[in-house]
Amino acid sequence: MRAINGLILVMILLITTVNLEGCATASTYMKKEDLTRVYNASRKEVFDAVIASAEELKWKVENTDPEAGMVYLHPPLNLLTSSLANAMQGGDIVEVKLVKLNDKSTEVFVEQKSRGELMDWGRAAGNINRLFKELDTRLGME
């Protein structure tokens, strides 16, 4: 009986460790064309629109690197769709990469990482779609 209890404890610890170390990403189940968009605007204009969109969506701007064209955002934590492990690790992080194609054209690639989870139950797709919808409105692509 003691061996069975010990085995159960080891299994619980392994499952918890895998869950804490796992990271669901939107690119594992979304098509590339759903993660990227090209805007007819300079990289600076798109960068500013990403920041304004995040503020409108009430997302926290975690970090920015204008030179590299990177913006790191935290959508609000949804306790109905997030796991305890995800919440304990700070929730989701949305990475936005801006690539200058020319002076008036910028490609935007968005990826969400759901820390502490192996699956995010579609939460990433919803967040990415909300961000692109806001960007489309701001950059005139409705």
mmCIF file of the C-alpha atoms, coordinates in Angstrom:
data_MODEL
# 
_entry.id   MODEL 
# 
loop_
_atom_site.group_PDB 
_atom_site.id 
_atom_site.type_symbol 
_atom_site.label_atom_id 
_atom_site.label_alt_id 
_atom_site.label_comp_id 
_atom_site.label_asym_id 
_atom_site.label_entity_id 
_atom_site.label_seq_id 
_atom_site.pdbx_PDB_ins_code 
_atom_site.Cartn_x 
_atom_site.Cartn_y 
_atom_site.Cartn_z 
_atom_site.occupancy 
_atom_site.B_iso_or_equiv 
_atom_site.pdbx_formal_charge 
_atom_site.auth_seq_id 
_atom_site.auth_comp_id 
_atom_site.auth_asym_id 
_atom_site.auth_atom_id 
_atom_site.pdbx_PDB_model_num 
ATOM 1   C CA . MET A 1 1   ? 0.000   0.000  0.000   1.00 0.00 ? 1   MET A CA 1 
ATOM 2   C CA . ARG A 1 2   ? 2.843   2.355  0.870   1.00 0.00 ? 2   ARG A CA 1 
ATOM 3   C CA . ALA A 1 3   ? 4.431   1.692  -2.553  1.00 0.00 ? 3   ALA A CA 1 
ATOM 4   C CA . ILE A 1 4   ? 1.164   2.561  -4.319  1.00 0.00 ? 4   ILE A CA 1 
ATOM 5   C CA . ASN A 1 5   ? 0.835   5.824  -2.372  1.00 0.00 ? 5   ASN A CA 1 
ATOM 6   C CA . GLY A 1 6   ? 4.440   6.654  -3.236  1.00 0.00 ? 6   GLY A CA 1 
ATOM 7   C CA . LEU A 1 7   ? 3.811   5.901  -6.908  1.00 0.00 ? 7   LEU A CA 1 
ATOM 8   C CA . ILE A 1 8   ? 0.724   8.105  -6.917  1.00 0.00 ? 8   ILE A CA 1 
ATOM 9   C CA . LEU A 1 9   ? 2.724   10.948 -5.334  1.00 0.00 ? 9   LEU A CA 1 
ATOM 10  C CA . VAL A 1 10  ? 5.476   10.585 -7.950  1.00 0.00 ? 10  VAL A CA 1 
ATOM 11  C CA . MET A 1 11  ? 2.881   10.636 -10.752 1.00 0.00 ? 11  MET A CA 1 
ATOM 12  C CA . ILE A 1 12  ? 1.262   13.780 -9.339  1.00 0.00 ? 12  ILE A CA 1 
ATOM 13  C CA . LEU A 1 13  ? 4.650   15.481 -9.110  1.00 0.00 ? 13  LEU A CA 1 
ATOM 14  C CA . LEU A 1 14  ? 5.527   14.487 -12.678 1.00 0.00 ? 14  LEU A CA 1 
ATOM 15  C CA . ILE A 1 15  ? 2.211   15.737 -14.048 1.00 0.00 ? 15  ILE A CA 1 
ATOM 16  C CA . THR A 1 16  ? 2.588   19.010 -12.143 1.00 0.00 ? 16  THR A CA 1 
ATOM 17  C CA . THR A 1 17  ? 6.166   19.453 -13.338 1.00 0.00 ? 17  THR A CA 1 
ATOM 18  C CA . VAL A 1 18  ? 5.226   18.802 -16.954 1.00 0.00 ? 18  VAL A CA 1 
ATOM 19  C CA . ASN A 1 19  ? 2.333   21.219 -16.626 1.00 0.00 ? 19  ASN A CA 1 
ATOM 20  C CA . LEU A 1 20  ? 4.528   23.911 -15.060 1.00 0.00 ? 20  LEU A CA 1 
ATOM 21  C CA . GLU A 1 21  ? 7.258   23.485 -17.649 1.00 0.00 ? 21  GLU A CA 1 
ATOM 22  C CA . GLY A 1 22  ? 4.953   23.142 -20.645 1.00 0.00 ? 22  GLY A CA 1 
ATOM 23  C CA . CYS A 1 23  ? 4.140   26.056 -22.888 1.00 0.00 ? 23  CYS A CA 1 
ATOM 24  C CA . ALA A 1 24  ? 1.254   26.072 -25.351 1.00 0.00 ? 24  ALA A CA 1 
ATOM 25  C CA . THR A 1 25  ? 1.824   28.310 -28.363 1.00 0.00 ? 25  THR A CA 1 
ATOM 26  C CA . ALA A 1 26  ? -0.654  29.486 -30.948 1.00 0.00 ? 26  ALA A CA 1 
ATOM 27  C CA . SER A 1 27  ? 1.639   28.460 -33.803 1.00 0.00 ? 27  SER A CA 1 
ATOM 28  C CA . THR A 1 28  ? 1.155   24.816 -32.891 1.00 0.00 ? 28  THR A CA 1 
ATOM 29  C CA . TYR A 1 29  ? -2.469  24.880 -34.066 1.00 0.00 ? 29  TYR A CA 1 
ATOM 30  C CA . MET A 1 30  ? -3.032  28.113 -36.010 1.00 0.00 ? 30  MET A CA 1 
ATOM 31  C CA . LYS A 1 31  ? -2.172  28.627 -39.674 1.00 0.00 ? 31  LYS A CA 1 
ATOM 32  C CA . LYS A 1 32  ? 0.699   31.004 -40.460 1.00 0.00 ? 32  LYS A CA 1 
ATOM 33  C CA . GLU A 1 33  ? -1.656  33.319 -42.343 1.00 0.00 ? 33  GLU A CA 1 
ATOM 34  C CA . ASP A 1 34  ? -3.726  33.691 -39.152 1.00 0.00 ? 34  ASP A CA 1 
ATOM 35  C CA . LEU A 1 35  ? -0.620  34.741 -37.213 1.00 0.00 ? 35  LEU A CA 1 
ATOM 36  C CA . THR A 1 36  ? 0.661   37.329 -39.697 1.00 0.00 ? 36  THR A CA 1 
ATOM 37  C CA . ARG A 1 37  ? -0.648  40.401 -41.395 1.00 0.00 ? 37  ARG A CA 1 
ATOM 38  C CA . VAL A 1 38  ? 0.897   43.052 -43.656 1.00 0.00 ? 38  VAL A CA 1 
ATOM 39  C CA . TYR A 1 39  ? -0.048  46.688 -43.089 1.00 0.00 ? 39  TYR A CA 1 
ATOM 40  C CA . ASN A 1 40  ? 0.530   49.574 -45.480 1.00 0.00 ? 40  ASN A CA 1 
ATOM 41  C CA . ALA A 1 41  ? 2.241   51.677 -42.826 1.00 0.00 ? 41  ALA A CA 1 
ATOM 42  C CA . SER A 1 42  ? 5.759   52.311 -41.588 1.00 0.00 ? 42  SER A CA 1 
ATOM 43  C CA . ARG A 1 43  ? 7.166   50.125 -38.833 1.00 0.00 ? 43  ARG A CA 1 
ATOM 44  C CA . LYS A 1 44  ? 6.968   53.098 -36.422 1.00 0.00 ? 44  LYS A CA 1 
ATOM 45  C CA . GLU A 1 45  ? 3.276   53.658 -37.232 1.00 0.00 ? 45  GLU A CA 1 
ATOM 46  C CA . VAL A 1 46  ? 2.506   49.984 -36.707 1.00 0.00 ? 46  VAL A CA 1 
ATOM 47  C CA . PHE A 1 47  ? 4.587   49.881 -33.516 1.00 0.00 ? 47  PHE A CA 1 
ATOM 48  C CA . ASP A 1 48  ? 2.611   52.839 -32.118 1.00 0.00 ? 48  ASP A CA 1 
ATOM 49  C CA . ALA A 1 49  ? -0.667  51.174 -33.212 1.00 0.00 ? 49  ALA A CA 1 
ATOM 50  C CA . VAL A 1 50  ? 0.294   47.954 -31.377 1.00 0.00 ? 50  VAL A CA 1 
ATOM 51  C CA . ILE A 1 51  ? 0.891   49.905 -28.141 1.00 0.00 ? 51  ILE A CA 1 
ATOM 52  C CA . ALA A 1 52  ? -2.376  51.855 -28.554 1.00 0.00 ? 52  ALA A CA 1 
ATOM 53  C CA . SER A 1 53  ? -4.272  48.640 -29.365 1.00 0.00 ? 53  SER A CA 1 
ATOM 54  C CA . ALA A 1 54  ? -2.913  46.948 -26.246 1.00 0.00 ? 54  ALA A CA 1 
ATOM 55  C CA . GLU A 1 55  ? -4.015  49.894 -24.129 1.00 0.00 ? 55  GLU A CA 1 
ATOM 56  C CA . GLU A 1 56  ? -7.472  49.836 -25.716 1.00 0.00 ? 56  GLU A CA 1 
ATOM 57  C CA . LEU A 1 57  ? -7.750  46.100 -24.993 1.00 0.00 ? 57  LEU A CA 1 
ATOM 58  C CA . LYS A 1 58  ? -6.551  46.753 -21.415 1.00 0.00 ? 58  LYS A CA 1 
ATOM 59  C CA . TRP A 1 59  ? -3.501  44.539 -21.929 1.00 0.00 ? 59  TRP A CA 1 
ATOM 60  C CA . LYS A 1 60  ? -0.312  45.246 -20.017 1.00 0.00 ? 60  LYS A CA 1 
ATOM 61  C CA . VAL A 1 61  ? 2.690   46.263 -22.118 1.00 0.00 ? 61  VAL A CA 1 
ATOM 62  C CA . GLU A 1 62  ? 5.384   44.114 -20.533 1.00 0.00 ? 62  GLU A CA 1 
ATOM 63  C CA . ASN A 1 63  ? 8.377   45.178 -22.612 1.00 0.00 ? 63  ASN A CA 1 
ATOM 64  C CA . THR A 1 64  ? 9.208   46.838 -25.910 1.00 0.00 ? 64  THR A CA 1 
ATOM 65  C CA . ASP A 1 65  ? 12.273  46.873 -28.149 1.00 0.00 ? 65  ASP A CA 1 
ATOM 66  C CA . PRO A 1 66  ? 11.637  49.400 -30.940 1.00 0.00 ? 66  PRO A CA 1 
ATOM 67  C CA . GLU A 1 67  ? 14.991  48.690 -32.602 1.00 0.00 ? 67  GLU A CA 1 
ATOM 68  C CA . ALA A 1 68  ? 14.231  44.970 -32.907 1.00 0.00 ? 68  ALA A CA 1 
ATOM 69  C CA . GLY A 1 69  ? 10.537  45.640 -33.636 1.00 0.00 ? 69  GLY A CA 1 
ATOM 70  C CA . MET A 1 70  ? 9.373   43.562 -30.662 1.00 0.00 ? 70  MET A CA 1 
ATOM 71  C CA . VAL A 1 71  ? 6.493   44.181 -28.259 1.00 0.00 ? 71  VAL A CA 1 
ATOM 72  C CA . TYR A 1 72  ? 5.628   41.851 -25.363 1.00 0.00 ? 72  TYR A CA 1 
ATOM 73  C CA . LEU A 1 73  ? 2.070   42.048 -24.014 1.00 0.00 ? 73  LEU A CA 1 
ATOM 74  C CA . HIS A 1 74  ? 0.078   40.420 -21.215 1.00 0.00 ? 74  HIS A CA 1 
ATOM 75  C CA . PRO A 1 75  ? -3.652  39.990 -21.834 1.00 0.00 ? 75  PRO A CA 1 
ATOM 76  C CA . PRO A 1 76  ? -5.761  39.958 -18.673 1.00 0.00 ? 76  PRO A CA 1 
ATOM 77  C CA . LEU A 1 77  ? -5.837  36.614 -16.897 1.00 0.00 ? 77  LEU A CA 1 
ATOM 78  C CA . ASN A 1 78  ? -9.065  34.702 -17.499 1.00 0.00 ? 78  ASN A CA 1 
ATOM 79  C CA . LEU A 1 79  ? -9.642  32.438 -14.522 1.00 0.00 ? 79  LEU A CA 1 
ATOM 80  C CA . LEU A 1 80  ? -12.282 30.455 -16.422 1.00 0.00 ? 80  LEU A CA 1 
ATOM 81  C CA . THR A 1 81  ? -9.872  29.332 -19.166 1.00 0.00 ? 81  THR A CA 1 
ATOM 82  C CA . SER A 1 82  ? -6.453  29.562 -17.486 1.00 0.00 ? 82  SER A CA 1 
ATOM 83  C CA . SER A 1 83  ? -4.931  26.827 -15.392 1.00 0.00 ? 83  SER A CA 1 
ATOM 84  C CA . LEU A 1 84  ? -3.527  27.416 -11.933 1.00 0.00 ? 84  LEU A CA 1 
ATOM 85  C CA . ALA A 1 85  ? -0.048  26.749 -13.336 1.00 0.00 ? 85  ALA A CA 1 
ATOM 86  C CA . ASN A 1 86  ? -0.571  29.429 -16.007 1.00 0.00 ? 86  ASN A CA 1 
ATOM 87  C CA . ALA A 1 87  ? -1.765  31.923 -13.394 1.00 0.00 ? 87  ALA A CA 1 
ATOM 88  C CA . MET A 1 88  ? 1.149   31.139 -11.077 1.00 0.00 ? 88  MET A CA 1 
ATOM 89  C CA . GLN A 1 89  ? 3.639   31.796 -13.888 1.00 0.00 ? 89  GLN A CA 1 
ATOM 90  C CA . GLY A 1 90  ? 2.202   35.198 -14.737 1.00 0.00 ? 90  GLY A CA 1 
ATOM 91  C CA . GLY A 1 91  ? -0.371  34.259 -17.347 1.00 0.00 ? 91  GLY A CA 1 
ATOM 92  C CA . ASP A 1 92  ? -0.063  34.468 -21.110 1.00 0.00 ? 92  ASP A CA 1 
ATOM 93  C CA . ILE A 1 93  ? 2.497   36.475 -23.024 1.00 0.00 ? 93  ILE A CA 1 
ATOM 94  C CA . VAL A 1 94  ? 1.776   37.804 -26.503 1.00 0.00 ? 94  VAL A CA 1 
ATOM 95  C CA . GLU A 1 95  ? 4.863   38.460 -28.614 1.00 0.00 ? 95  GLU A CA 1 
ATOM 96  C CA . VAL A 1 96  ? 4.486   40.874 -31.514 1.00 0.00 ? 96  VAL A CA 1 
ATOM 97  C CA . LYS A 1 97  ? 7.281   41.063 -34.085 1.00 0.00 ? 97  LYS A CA 1 
ATOM 98  C CA . LEU A 1 98  ? 7.306   43.836 -36.676 1.00 0.00 ? 98  LEU A CA 1 
ATOM 99  C CA . VAL A 1 99  ? 9.293   43.389 -39.889 1.00 0.00 ? 99  VAL A CA 1 
ATOM 100 C CA . LYS A 1 100 ? 9.849   46.365 -42.180 1.00 0.00 ? 100 LYS A CA 1 
ATOM 101 C CA . LEU A 1 101 ? 9.184   45.243 -45.755 1.00 0.00 ? 101 LEU A CA 1 
ATOM 102 C CA . ASN A 1 102 ? 9.755   48.733 -47.174 1.00 0.00 ? 102 ASN A CA 1 
ATOM 103 C CA . ASP A 1 103 ? 9.199   52.332 -46.020 1.00 0.00 ? 103 ASP A CA 1 
ATOM 104 C CA . LYS A 1 104 ? 5.414   51.996 -46.222 1.00 0.00 ? 104 LYS A CA 1 
ATOM 105 C CA . SER A 1 105 ? 4.815   48.318 -45.532 1.00 0.00 ? 105 SER A CA 1 
ATOM 106 C CA . THR A 1 106 ? 5.239   46.298 -42.328 1.00 0.00 ? 106 THR A CA 1 
ATOM 107 C CA . GLU A 1 107 ? 4.610   42.637 -41.608 1.00 0.00 ? 107 GLU A CA 1 
ATOM 108 C CA . VAL A 1 108 ? 3.246   41.801 -38.156 1.00 0.00 ? 108 VAL A CA 1 
ATOM 109 C CA . PHE A 1 109 ? 3.733   38.347 -36.645 1.00 0.00 ? 109 PHE A CA 1 
ATOM 110 C CA . VAL A 1 110 ? 1.862   37.596 -33.408 1.00 0.00 ? 110 VAL A CA 1 
ATOM 111 C CA . GLU A 1 111 ? 2.474   34.589 -31.162 1.00 0.00 ? 111 GLU A CA 1 
ATOM 112 C CA . GLN A 1 112 ? 0.962   33.820 -27.771 1.00 0.00 ? 112 GLN A CA 1 
ATOM 113 C CA . LYS A 1 113 ? 2.673   31.607 -25.245 1.00 0.00 ? 113 LYS A CA 1 
ATOM 114 C CA . SER A 1 114 ? 0.519   30.178 -22.510 1.00 0.00 ? 114 SER A CA 1 
ATOM 115 C CA . ARG A 1 115 ? 3.031   29.436 -19.790 1.00 0.00 ? 115 ARG A CA 1 
ATOM 116 C CA . GLY A 1 116 ? 2.465   26.416 -17.630 1.00 0.00 ? 116 GLY A CA 1 
ATOM 117 C CA . GLU A 1 117 ? 0.008   24.831 -20.038 1.00 0.00 ? 117 GLU A CA 1 
ATOM 118 C CA . LEU A 1 118 ? 0.257   22.249 -22.755 1.00 0.00 ? 118 LEU A CA 1 
ATOM 119 C CA . MET A 1 119 ? -3.099  23.405 -24.217 1.00 0.00 ? 119 MET A CA 1 
ATOM 120 C CA . ASP A 1 120 ? -4.746  26.799 -24.062 1.00 0.00 ? 120 ASP A CA 1 
ATOM 121 C CA . TRP A 1 121 ? -8.222  25.760 -25.256 1.00 0.00 ? 121 TRP A CA 1 
ATOM 122 C CA . GLY A 1 122 ? -8.296  28.409 -28.021 1.00 0.00 ? 122 GLY A CA 1 
ATOM 123 C CA . ARG A 1 123 ? -7.481  31.331 -25.742 1.00 0.00 ? 123 ARG A CA 1 
ATOM 124 C CA . ALA A 1 124 ? -4.447  32.270 -27.881 1.00 0.00 ? 124 ALA A CA 1 
ATOM 125 C CA . ALA A 1 125 ? -6.468  32.359 -31.094 1.00 0.00 ? 125 ALA A CA 1 
ATOM 126 C CA . GLY A 1 126 ? -9.033  34.631 -29.447 1.00 0.00 ? 126 GLY A CA 1 
ATOM 127 C CA . ASN A 1 127 ? -6.377  37.013 -28.145 1.00 0.00 ? 127 ASN A CA 1 
ATOM 128 C CA . ILE A 1 128 ? -4.528  37.138 -31.475 1.00 0.00 ? 128 ILE A CA 1 
ATOM 129 C CA . ASN A 1 129 ? -7.790  37.794 -33.348 1.00 0.00 ? 129 ASN A CA 1 
ATOM 130 C CA . ARG A 1 130 ? -8.714  40.589 -30.902 1.00 0.00 ? 130 ARG A CA 1 
ATOM 131 C CA . LEU A 1 131 ? -5.318  42.249 -31.361 1.00 0.00 ? 131 LEU A CA 1 
ATOM 132 C CA . PHE A 1 132 ? -5.468  42.028 -35.166 1.00 0.00 ? 132 PHE A CA 1 
ATOM 133 C CA . LYS A 1 133 ? -9.044  43.372 -35.192 1.00 0.00 ? 133 LYS A CA 1 
ATOM 134 C CA . GLU A 1 134 ? -7.929  46.380 -33.153 1.00 0.00 ? 134 GLU A CA 1 
ATOM 135 C CA . LEU A 1 135 ? -4.874  46.888 -35.392 1.00 0.00 ? 135 LEU A CA 1 
ATOM 136 C CA . ASP A 1 136 ? -7.048  46.616 -38.514 1.00 0.00 ? 136 ASP A CA 1 
ATOM 137 C CA . THR A 1 137 ? -9.303  49.360 -37.150 1.00 0.00 ? 137 THR A CA 1 
ATOM 138 C CA . ARG A 1 138 ? -6.385  51.637 -36.260 1.00 0.00 ? 138 ARG A CA 1 
ATOM 139 C CA . LEU A 1 139 ? -4.494  51.072 -39.505 1.00 0.00 ? 139 LEU A CA 1 
ATOM 140 C CA . GLY A 1 140 ? -7.528  51.229 -41.819 1.00 0.00 ? 140 GLY A CA 1 
ATOM 141 C CA . MET A 1 141 ? -7.836  47.590 -42.916 1.00 0.00 ? 141 MET A CA 1 
ATOM 142 C CA . GLU A 1 142 ? -11.448 46.923 -41.897 1.00 0.00 ? 142 GLU A CA 1 
# 
